[in-house]
Amino acid sequence: MPTAIVELNNKANRVVNIVKAMYNLKDKSQALNKMAEEYEHEILEMELKPEYLKRLKRIEKEKSLKIKDIEGYFSQLEKR
């Protein structure tokens, strides 16, 4: 298991201590692991916002271009 020496500001230290107390954890290391576990769910398993889903559906309906030669396509765009 990796180890790390970290420097926390006062506010972050307070938060870690609160998490430690809330979950009745033995040490700050366990509190940091709990915070990482919770944050992981928040950023890795986010649900898509309804506005984004609407936008995505609109984009999917748009007409797309079929390009055989991508380098040629971009070289023509650069000439414009």
N, C-alpha and C positions, 0 to 999 in steps of 0.2 A: 504494500500500500504506500503511495507517495506521501511524503511529508513536506510541510511548508512552514516557513516562518513568515508571518504576516504582520503588517503594521496597520492597526485600525485607528481611525479618529475616534473621538469620544462618542459621537452619535452612533457610529457603526458598532462600537463596543457595547453600547447600551442596548442596541437592537439584538445583538448576539446573546447578551445576557437575558433579555426578555424571552427570546426563543428558547433558550436553555431552560428557563423556569417554566414556560408554558407547557413544554413537552416533558418536563421532569427528566432532563438529560444529565448525564454525568459530567460532561465537560464542554468547553466551547467548540472543540473539534466536532463533536456530535451535533452541536447546534448549527455549525457551518454546513455540515453534510445535509442536515434537514432543510436548511434554507436553499441549498443547491438543488435538492430533490424537488422542493416546491416550485422553485423558479424554472426548473427544467420543464415541468408540466405546463407552466405558463407560456414559455417561449417555443417549445417544440411541439406542443399539441394544441396550439391555438385554433379556435374555430374561426372560419372566415367571416368577416363582417358582411352583413346583408348588402351594403352598398357595393362592396367589392364583387360579390356574386352577381349582382345586376350588371355591373360593368363587364365582368368576364363573359356573361351570356351575350351582351351586346357585341363584344369583340368577336366572339365565336361566329356570330351571324354575318360579320363583314366579309366582303369578297376578298379572297387572298390571291397573291401573285404566285405563279409557278415559274421558277427560275432554274434554268438548266446549268448556267455558268455563273456562279456566284462572284468570282473575281471580275468577270466581264461586266456584270451588273454594277458592281461598286465602282469600277473604273469609269463607267458611263456617268454615274452620279457625281463623281469628283469633277468631271469635265463641265458640268452645269454651272 
